[in-house]
């Protein structure tokens, strides 16, 4: 399952606050500690047990220091409140926020801007290429990077009010298991988009609509065009929340690219020449919460918390229903792109689908034929007294949301055939945690 994460606890000497304000020599620098409050756009950001301090690896640290008339604040605190990774390379004396800089050619070859990536212990995805060095940004593509980080005029960090100005009120607001709210814009399938909102800002953006674009790459773009613009790497390594993160990429199915500190996910259609079939911008914390890729991290001191928020039974039920509704939306946008009529919701079929997802989740199996009753999808429909002339079923498990499940189905010939079957007219979806069942129908006349 994509949720599996590997954690390594090692003493790497990860950058601490003392490194930001002290020298490696034996001389001393006299500084004044000013534990003052720090404000960002009028909002106080230095939080901790005491006024003017913030918490770094479980320790309360002064939010500012004064040296010879200049006030200094920790880079790690700035990165945290910009929601961007920060890093420091002692050998090259580079520090950065967001995308690591390019190393000048005159530096020795071993002065990498990121720690060396260890080999993965186990590859969870079906295709996990061998790791290589992380991607490096260049000064010449700065403008294209900025352009590429917008989807329908939005990017990670866009205020919710700006979303309303650009897109209007959403057709629906759905809860997410990762701790944010999906604003779903499904009135026009040509401009379908899901916008994840947390704390009044965008933290997730996804579209599979035919007009969706990130820079020069849109739905229908070739893999070659994507590689020319973004150069996805086999392994991404970066610093985040005091930890060194290593992600094993899926270049041939779901390439992940970091641009301007923002993760970009490009979904590819393996059944259609590896053309781009979906675009996603996602906040780094949400990417790690969702377990979208095989991920390892190392840290020193207090462990970072990348777990999604715990859900009550009622909250989990609402998230399940949200994933069901979104699955219908995604199926219909896909059908729109292939000039097929949309499917109508069938609640009775959804009840059958939910029962099968619950059976699989409760009894820990994954199959179209029930391990407890031996019933097939068609027998379950007959038992529910649902008359049909055509029927089909898709199942999936282990995906963090409806988007991931749908993109996976579309890359499997049999599942894709059900989604794009021109003679199906109705769909019922049942989601229980991370078990998904689709029941396709054409009622008998």
RAMO-V741681 format. One line per field, one symbol per residue. phi: phi as a letter, one per 20 degrees, with the letter a starting at -180 (. if undefined). psi: psi as a letter, one per 40 degrees, with the letter a starting at -180 (. if undefined). burial: 1 if it has 16 or more other C-alpha atoms within 10 Angstrom, else 0. A space follows every 50 residues. Layout:
phi->???
psi->???
burial->???
This chain:
phi->.fffcdccdceemfgdffffccdeeefddecdedfefddclndfdedrfc fndceclndecgfbcdclndedcfffffgfeelcfcbbdffemecbcnff fffgfffgfeeffcffeffffbefffccfffcfffcecffdfffffffec clndbfnffgfffffednfffbddfcfencdeeddcfdffcfbddedblm cfcbbbbdffefbcmedcfoffffffffedlgdfcdcbdblmdedcdefc fecbfdcdclmdfdddedefebmlffcacbdbggffgfffmfcfccbcbc nfffddffffdfgffffffgffffffffgffffffgfdldffeefcffff ffffffffffffdlbbafeffddmfegffffffemdebdbbbcdcbbnef bfgfffffgfedgfffgffdffefccbcccccldddcddebcffe
psi->ieehihhhhigefihiddddeiieieiihhihhggiihihfehhehiadi heiihhfeihiheiihhfehhiihddddddeefiiiihhddefhiihbhi ihhideiidegieiihhiiidhhdidhgiiiaiiihiiddeddddddefh hfeiihehidddddddeahidihiiieeeihhhhgedhdefhihhhhhfe iheihiieieehihbehiheiidddddddegiidhhhihhfeihhhhhig dedghhhhhfehhhhhhigeefffiheihhhhiddddddefdihhiiiih bhhiheiiihiidddddddddddddddddddddddddefiiiiihhdddd ddddddddddddefihidhhedeeiidddddddefhhidiiihiiiieie iddddddddeehdddddddehdeieihhhhhhbfhhhhhiihii.
burial->01111000000001101000000000000000001011000000110100 01111110001111100000001111111100111111100000011111 10100000000111101001001110011011111010000000100111 11011111110010000001001111111111111100111111111100 11111111110111101111111001000111111111111111111111 11111111111111111111000111111111111111111111111111 10100000000000010111111111111111111100011110110111 11111111111000010111000000110110000000001111111111 111111111110001101110001111111111111111111000
